Amino acid sequence: MLYTWAMLAQKNPSLRRSLVVNGLIPSLLILLLGTLLFVQVLRVKDEASLVTHTLAVQRSANHVLSLMAGTESSLRGFLITGDHAFLDTHRSLNRRIEEQLESLERRVGDNPSQVGVIRSIETMWPAWKQNADREVRAWEAGERQFTAYIQGPQGAPLMNQLQDRLETFNETERALLEVRQSALWRLTRLSGFIGAFGLLLAIGFFVFFSARQLRILDRFYRGNIQALELQKAQLTDLTTSLEDAKATLEVRVAERTSELETANAALARLAGLDGLTGIPNRRNFDEFFQRAWRQAMRDTSPLSCIMIDIDHFKAYNDTYGHHAGDDCLIRVAKALEASSVRPGDLVARYGGEEFVVVLPDTDASGAQRVAERMRQEIEGLALPHAGSSVGQFVTLSLGVATLDAPGIRPEDLLQAADQALYEAKRSGRNQVGQARALSAKLD
């Protein structure tokens, strides 16, 4: 699009001048107004931060006031009732008051007058707290009168002075907050006005100069109609040449399609294999198992399934490392595949260290023999496994299940084999678990 406009502008000086003016003036205007708006936004942000800070100071001061009222009430409660729960509350509130006063002093650090108020409160606070501690000690010594606390200059009157100073501090912060909120409102309103004015002005410039450009373009395109007619004739000749090229291209596309179909067929075969072990993967197993189950249903023939798990494989990985674990999976997979002697059987990687074997037209005893042969084959590999509780070599636990009658779901057979595998593990591993024969009575 930009390239097309540039070419048109090069051929038409009037359009070029219009483009320059239309691009330069609004751009400078937007840059100026954008700068002003950015400055205003920064000022609004700073003022908003001040408002937030003042609100936080107010909330903190109000919190200290409530804590002071609470600690005084808790002390009175202890002196009246002797309940140490009041005393614990009193002391806890004292610590929180000191923390809040320190926080307040840090927050108003840029205001010398307010810092002075907080520091005067911090100076008076220990006197009141010492007086309160004396009253507590006197009460514990058996003197149950606290008139001195109420009337003495270091007791309730001192607390009133502390609270009055905090109230004065709060009033100052409230007045400051009103000033800052008013300033924030003025800045926000001014920023909105600048933004709206700049937008309307920029739109006005663009509308005016765009209309002018459209008139120039209309004249320019009318002058090129004859040139376009000539190009049309040339395009007709070119179309004839393209038809010839199209025929040649179709022949080449047909050849390439045939090559792609061959490549896709090879890719489909590879997609059915596990990337690590090279034996059929879970997807291949699912498709094969569904076909075998439907065949067993049609022929009312037995169908057996063996679920296999490498014993303590996680401990193997932890002991020898994941690279050695991958080598172990590859050797186990190859050995299992070699143990399945019939072409119609399938050995697949089910996931992680689990494998599954599908044995069409195989009854329970035959499946048991195949499973035992596989177990012995892996044990005969003598792969060291120092992390196993079964023995010093890699071993398998296997679960066998057989479908002897039609009328059940394929997942029931897998579930039965998995349950048999679980029983083999629970019984000590390195053995074959045999599930009961499945029939249409299975839920």
Phi, psi and omega per residue, in radians:
M1 nan -0.882 3.132
L2 -1.097 -0.663 3.123
Y3 -1.103 -0.725 3.140
T4 -1.085 -0.785 3.116
W5 -1.107 -0.663 3.129
A6 -1.121 -0.718 3.130
M7 -1.149 -0.729 3.116
L8 -1.110 -0.739 -3.140
A9 -1.115 -0.597 3.140
Q10 -1.181 -0.591 -3.118
K11 -1.475 -0.326 -3.073
N12 -2.229 1.809 -3.101
P13 -1.035 -0.644 -3.130
S14 -1.096 -0.745 3.113
L15 -1.140 -0.643 -3.140
R16 -1.110 -0.777 3.118
R17 -1.121 -0.695 3.138
S18 -1.120 -0.699 3.123
L19 -1.119 -0.702 -3.126
V20 -1.114 -0.828 -3.121
V21 -1.134 -0.780 -3.109
N22 -1.125 -0.551 3.134
G23 -1.492 -0.621 -3.023
L24 -1.337 -0.895 -3.041
I25 -1.108 -0.922 3.119
P26 -1.065 -0.608 -3.135
S27 -1.121 -0.783 3.111
L28 -1.115 -0.701 -3.137
L29 -1.123 -0.802 3.140
I30 -1.118 -0.665 3.120
L31 -1.089 -0.762 -3.140
L32 -1.128 -0.890 -3.129
L33 -1.146 -0.617 3.107
G34 -1.119 -0.664 3.098
T35 -1.127 -0.788 3.110
L36 -1.068 -0.756 -3.131
L37 -1.132 -0.662 3.128
F38 -1.117 -0.741 3.102
V39 -1.077 -0.738 3.134
Q40 -1.123 -0.691 3.128
V41 -1.090 -0.715 3.103
L42 -1.099 -0.708 3.116
R43 -1.149 -0.719 3.093
V44 -1.064 -0.729 -3.139
K45 -1.094 -0.773 -3.141
D46 -1.112 -0.738 -3.110
E47 -1.182 -0.678 3.103
A48 -1.100 -0.666 3.094
S49 -1.094 -0.692 3.111
L50 -1.137 -0.723 3.109
V51 -1.089 -0.775 3.130
T52 -1.081 -0.729 3.138
H53 -1.113 -0.743 -3.134
T54 -1.131 -0.720 3.092
L55 -1.067 -0.716 3.130
A56 -1.114 -0.706 3.114
V57 -1.108 -0.748 3.129
Q58 -1.072 -0.815 3.133
R59 -1.063 -0.695 -3.137
S60 -1.153 -0.721 3.121
A61 -1.124 -0.756 3.098
N62 -1.089 -0.625 3.123
H63 -1.147 -0.705 3.110
V64 -1.115 -0.711 3.115
L65 -1.042 -0.795 3.136
S66 -1.152 -0.628 3.112
L67 -1.160 -0.687 3.119
M68 -1.114 -0.744 3.090
A69 -1.095 -0.673 -3.137
G70 -1.175 -0.741 -3.098
T71 -1.213 -0.592 3.100
E72 -1.194 -0.743 3.118
S73 -1.116 -0.690 3.135
S74 -1.125 -0.703 3.114
L75 -1.117 -0.754 3.108
R76 -1.088 -0.725 3.127
G77 -1.046 -0.705 3.130
F78 -1.173 -0.777 -3.112
L79 -1.138 -0.472 -3.136
I80 -1.488 -0.792 -2.995
T81 -1.772 -0.437 -3.053
G82 1.374 0.111 -3.139
D83 -1.313 2.078 -3.090
H84 -1.224 -0.228 3.044
A85 -1.095 -0.667 3.065
F86 -1.103 -0.706 -3.111
L87 -1.141 -0.717 3.113
D88 -1.111 -0.725 3.104
T89 -1.091 -0.745 3.138
H90 -1.015 -0.822 -3.106
R91 -1.210 -0.671 3.100
S92 -1.095 -0.739 3.121
L93 -1.148 -0.612 3.099
N94 -1.038 -0.783 -3.138
R95 -1.118 -0.710 3.139
R96 -1.169 -0.615 3.101
I97 -1.103 -0.761 3.136
E98 -1.106 -0.700 3.120
E99 -1.132 -0.739 -3.124
Q100 -1.165 -0.649 3.104
L101 -1.119 -0.710 3.087
E102 -1.105 -0.713 3.124
S103 -1.133 -0.722 3.113
L104 -1.070 -0.735 -3.128
E105 -1.079 -0.681 3.121
R106 -1.182 -0.671 -3.078
R107 -1.219 -0.565 -3.126
V108 -1.791 0.476 -3.081
G109 -1.086 -0.422 -3.124
D110 -1.571 0.084 -3.134
N111 -2.124 1.710 -3.033
P112 -1.026 -0.664 -3.099
S113 -1.180 -0.726 3.131
Q114 -1.231 -0.639 3.060
V115 -1.050 -0.698 3.136
G116 -1.079 -0.679 3.123
V117 -1.114 -0.819 -3.107
I118 -1.118 -0.713 -3.134
R119 -1.165 -0.601 3.089
S120 -1.153 -0.645 3.086
I121 -1.153 -0.734 3.120
E122 -1.123 -0.523 3.110
T123 -1.275 -0.670 -3.118
M124 -1.371 -0.477 -3.029
W125 -1.031 -0.784 -3.118
P126 -1.052 -0.581 3.137
A127 -1.108 -0.768 3.133
W128 -1.157 -0.696 -3.106
K129 -1.173 -0.679 3.094
Q130 -1.112 -0.712 3.116
N131 -1.087 -0.740 3.117
A132 -1.098 -0.711 3.116
D133 -1.108 -0.660 3.093
R134 -1.104 -0.701 3.129
E135 -1.117 -0.680 3.127
V136 -1.133 -0.773 3.134
R137 -1.130 -0.664 3.113
A138 -1.119 -0.737 3.127
W139 -1.087 -0.755 -3.127
E140 -1.190 -0.411 3.093
A141 -1.463 -0.034 3.092
G142 1.869 -0.098 3.132
E143 -1.545 1.803 -3.016
R144 -1.689 0.330 3.080
Q145 -1.788 2.280 3.113
F146 -2.201 0.568 3.080
T147 -1.085 -0.646 3.138
A148 -1.080 -0.605 3.126
Y149 -1.149 -0.707 -3.092
I150 -1.294 -0.757 -3.018
Q151 -1.669 -0.380 -3.065
G152 -1.149 2.695 -3.089
P153 -1.154 -0.389 -3.137
Q154 -1.674 0.090 -3.104
G155 -1.769 -2.134 -3.093
A156 -1.043 -0.725 3.116
P157 -1.019 -0.676 3.121
L158 -1.137 -0.683 3.097
M159 -1.100 -0.675 3.096
N160 -1.086 -0.701 3.109
Q161 -1.103 -0.736 3.117
L162 -1.054 -0.771 -3.122
Q163 -1.190 -0.671 3.109
D164 -1.080 -0.725 3.134
R165 -1.137 -0.657 3.092
L166 -1.171 -0.656 3.091
E167 -1.097 -0.758 3.097
T168 -1.063 -0.764 3.088
F169 -1.004 -0.745 -3.115
N170 -1.156 -0.717 3.116
E171 -1.081 -0.715 3.101
T172 -1.071 -0.783 3.133
E173 -1.140 -0.628 3.124
R174 -1.118 -0.765 3.102
A175 -1.108 -0.722 3.111
L176 -1.106 -0.659 3.127
L177 -1.108 -0.728 3.128
E178 -1.089 -0.728 3.118
V179 -1.082 -0.795 -3.094
R180 -1.203 -0.635 3.096
Q181 -1.154 -0.682 3.098
S182 -1.110 -0.746 3.106
A183 -1.118 -0.690 3.121
L184 -1.100 -0.727 3.130
W185 -1.100 -0.754 3.135
R186 -1.098 -0.766 -3.140
L187 -1.120 -0.715 -3.137
T188 -1.116 -0.753 3.134
R189 -1.124 -0.730 3.127
L190 -1.119 -0.709 3.120
S191 -1.090 -0.725 3.108
G192 -1.120 -0.683 3.128
F193 -1.133 -0.786 3.134
I194 -1.066 -0.787 -3.131
G195 -1.094 -0.803 -3.127
A196 -1.134 -0.745 3.139
F197 -1.101 -0.768 3.137
G198 -1.108 -0.698 -3.139
L199 -1.133 -0.821 -3.134
L200 -1.101 -0.722 -3.131
L201 -1.124 -0.764 3.132
A202 -1.110 -0.724 3.116
I203 -1.090 -0.718 3.130
G204 -1.058 -0.777 3.117
F205 -1.087 -0.783 -3.105
F206 -1.127 -0.724 -3.141
V207 -1.105 -0.789 -3.102
F208 -1.080 -0.909 -3.070
F209 -1.282 -0.501 3.089
S210 -1.172 -0.696 3.090
A211 -1.072 -0.704 3.122
R212 -1.124 -0.706 3.129
Q213 -1.140 -0.638 -3.141
L214 -1.124 -0.680 3.104
R215 -1.118 -0.733 3.127
I216 -1.117 -0.721 -3.142
L217 -1.134 -0.651 3.136
D218 -1.055 -0.809 3.106
R219 -1.108 -0.666 -3.115
F220 -1.140 -0.732 -3.103
Y221 -1.273 -0.593 3.089
R222 -1.081 -0.648 3.139
G223 -1.229 -0.264 -3.085
N224 -1.784 0.098 -3.102
I225 -1.109 -0.740 -3.133
Q226 -1.092 -0.701 3.116
A227 -1.108 -0.605 3.128
L228 -1.209 -0.613 3.101
E229 -1.110 -0.723 3.093
L230 -1.095 -0.726 3.110
Q231 -1.115 -0.547 3.124
K232 -1.093 -0.747 3.109
A233 -1.101 -0.719 3.122
Q234 -1.122 -0.637 3.126
L235 -1.166 -0.554 3.100
T236 -1.100 -0.769 3.092
D237 -1.102 -0.685 -3.141
L238 -1.155 -0.585 3.125
T239 -1.095 -0.687 3.106
T240 -1.061 -0.745 3.130
S241 -1.146 -0.636 -3.139
L242 -1.187 -0.576 3.094
E243 -1.067 -0.734 3.109
D244 -1.124 -0.738 3.130
A245 -1.142 -0.578 3.135
K246 -1.094 -0.727 3.133
A247 -1.072 -0.759 3.114
T248 -1.105 -0.703 -3.116
L249 -1.149 -0.645 3.135
E250 -1.088 -0.660 3.102
V251 -1.098 -0.771 -3.130
R252 -1.169 -0.654 3.110
V253 -1.098 -0.708 3.122
A254 -1.073 -0.736 3.122
E255 -1.116 -0.777 -3.124
R256 -1.164 -0.597 3.100
T257 -1.077 -0.734 3.113
S258 -1.084 -0.720 3.125
E259 -1.125 -0.709 -3.140
L260 -1.153 -0.657 3.108
E261 -1.089 -0.724 3.097
T262 -1.108 -0.747 3.127
A263 -1.146 -0.666 3.125
N264 -1.138 -0.651 3.105
A265 -1.100 -0.728 3.101
A266 -1.154 -0.663 3.128
L267 -1.154 -0.652 3.111
A268 -1.099 -0.663 3.102
R269 -1.136 -0.733 3.135
L270 -1.165 -0.562 -3.118
A271 -1.155 -0.370 3.131
G272 -1.519 0.046 -3.103
L273 -1.914 2.549 3.073
D274 -1.234 2.323 -3.046
G275 -1.147 -0.459 -3.091
L276 -1.589 -0.919 -2.973
T277 -1.577 -0.376 -3.125
G278 1.441 0.002 3.075
I279 -1.645 2.940 3.133
P280 -0.928 2.522 -3.103
N281 -1.683 -3.025 -3.077
R282 -1.095 -0.705 3.135
R283 -1.092 -0.785 3.110
N284 -1.068 -0.723 3.124
F285 -1.075 -0.800 -3.112
D286 -1.008 -0.785 -3.127
E287 -1.159 -0.765 -3.126
F288 -1.135 -0.724 -3.096
F289 -1.137 -0.705 3.110
Q290 -1.111 -0.722 3.111
R291 -1.131 -0.756 -3.130
A292 -1.126 -0.677 3.139
W293 -1.154 -0.770 3.114
R294 -1.093 -0.674 3.108
Q295 -1.116 -0.731 3.127
A296 -1.124 -0.645 3.106
M297 -1.151 -0.724 -3.130
R298 -1.194 -0.742 -3.045
D299 -1.593 -0.039 -3.006
T300 0.817 0.771 3.129
S301 -1.831 2.728 3.137
P302 -1.225 2.635 3.086
L303 -2.394 2.187 -3.099
S304 -2.012 2.675 -3.137
C305 -2.425 2.401 3.123
I306 -2.102 2.110 3.022
M307 -1.697 2.308 -3.014
I308 -2.224 2.430 3.102
D309 -2.418 2.322 3.082
I310 -1.293 2.216 -3.076
D311 -1.170 2.257 3.035
H312 0.922 0.812 -3.106
F313 -1.224 -0.567 3.089
K314 -1.062 -0.741 3.101
A315 -1.112 -0.586 3.089
Y316 -1.090 -0.817 3.103
N317 -1.068 -0.752 -3.127
D318 -1.127 -0.558 -3.077
T319 -1.448 -0.790 -2.999
Y320 -1.900 -0.186 -3.133
G321 1.709 2.759 -3.062
H322 -1.214 -0.503 3.104
H323 -1.133 -0.764 3.080
A324 -1.144 -0.605 3.098
G325 -1.089 -0.707 3.100
D326 -1.117 -0.729 3.096
D327 -1.068 -0.689 3.124
C328 -1.093 -0.771 3.132
L329 -1.075 -0.689 -3.130
I330 -1.130 -0.802 -3.115
R331 -1.149 -0.691 3.117
V332 -1.143 -0.753 -3.127
A333 -1.069 -0.791 -3.130
K334 -1.120 -0.680 3.137
A335 -1.177 -0.699 3.112
L336 -1.127 -0.747 -3.140
E337 -1.108 -0.671 3.129
A338 -1.203 -0.477 -3.114
S339 -1.335 -0.306 3.123
S340 -1.562 1.785 -2.933
V341 -1.474 -0.376 -3.059
R342 -1.538 2.459 3.138
P343 -1.122 -0.498 -3.081
G344 -1.402 -0.100 -3.139
D345 -1.482 2.838 3.129
L346 -2.355 2.251 2.985
V347 -1.972 2.173 -3.071
A348 -2.367 2.684 3.016
R349 -1.455 2.120 -3.051
Y350 -1.516 -0.473 -3.129
G351 2.628 2.290 3.130
G352 1.068 -2.150 3.116
E353 -1.700 0.279 -3.119
E354 -1.755 2.459 3.070
F355 -2.238 2.808 3.121
V356 -2.427 2.518 -3.141
V357 -2.175 2.277 3.074
V358 -1.913 2.215 -3.081
L359 -2.151 1.590 3.105
P360 -1.154 2.604 3.072
D361 0.906 0.736 -3.134
T362 -2.263 2.204 -3.121
D363 -1.453 -3.082 -3.028
A364 -1.139 -0.738 -3.106
S365 -1.171 -0.688 3.111
G366 -1.129 -0.727 3.118
A367 -1.137 -0.635 3.115
Q368 -1.095 -0.707 -3.141
R369 -1.166 -0.730 3.122
V370 -1.089 -0.756 -3.123
A371 -1.111 -0.749 3.142
E372 -1.141 -0.668 3.114
R373 -1.110 -0.686 3.109
M374 -1.145 -0.735 3.123
R375 -1.053 -0.781 -3.133
Q376 -1.178 -0.611 -3.138
E377 -1.090 -0.784 -3.134
I378 -1.202 -0.699 3.123
E379 -1.110 -0.585 3.138
G380 -1.254 -0.291 3.078
L381 -1.159 -0.435 3.115
A382 0.973 0.820 3.074
L383 -1.385 2.090 -3.073
P384 -1.052 2.419 3.122
H385 -2.517 1.497 -3.100
A386 -1.220 -0.340 -3.106
G387 -1.593 0.099 -3.101
S388 -1.581 2.464 3.049
S389 -1.560 -0.089 -3.109
V390 -1.480 -0.757 -3.106
G391 -3.006 -2.965 -3.076
Q392 -1.575 -0.051 -3.132
F393 -2.141 2.902 3.092
V394 -1.180 2.317 -3.136
T395 -2.306 2.944 -3.140
L396 -2.124 2.633 2.885
S397 -2.000 2.336 -3.029
L398 -2.266 2.528 3.067
G399 -2.167 2.220 -3.063
V400 -1.995 2.344 3.049
A401 -2.430 2.538 -3.067
T402 -2.293 2.359 3.046
L403 -1.666 2.003 -3.076
D404 -1.843 -0.144 -3.083
A405 -2.581 2.661 3.131
P406 -1.302 2.919 3.006
G407 1.851 0.110 3.099
I408 -2.083 2.953 -3.114
R409 -1.512 2.654 -3.135
P410 -1.114 -0.581 -3.131
E411 -1.169 -0.397 3.096
D412 -1.149 -0.643 3.113
L413 -1.142 -0.762 3.110
L414 -1.113 -0.708 3.140
Q415 -1.113 -0.702 3.126
A416 -1.146 -0.725 3.111
A417 -1.131 -0.688 3.116
D418 -1.136 -0.680 3.102
Q419 -1.151 -0.681 3.089
A420 -1.126 -0.661 3.074
L421 -1.089 -0.736 3.118
Y422 -1.067 -0.743 3.128
E423 -1.125 -0.640 3.108
A424 -1.125 -0.697 3.101
K425 -1.149 -0.758 -3.095
R426 -1.164 -0.464 -3.110
S427 -1.508 0.080 3.061
G428 2.145 -0.024 3.107
R429 1.169 3.097 -3.111
N430 0.921 0.833 3.130
Q431 -2.772 2.989 -3.115
V432 -1.879 2.197 3.047
G433 -1.714 2.343 -3.085
Q434 -1.954 2.109 3.067
A435 -1.446 2.787 3.089
R436 -1.217 2.775 3.141
A437 -1.136 2.417 -3.128
L438 -1.608 2.545 3.104
S439 -2.503 -3.130 -3.122
A440 -1.172 -0.200 3.125
K441 -1.383 -0.212 -3.131
L442 -1.161 2.338 -3.135
D443 -1.220 nan nan
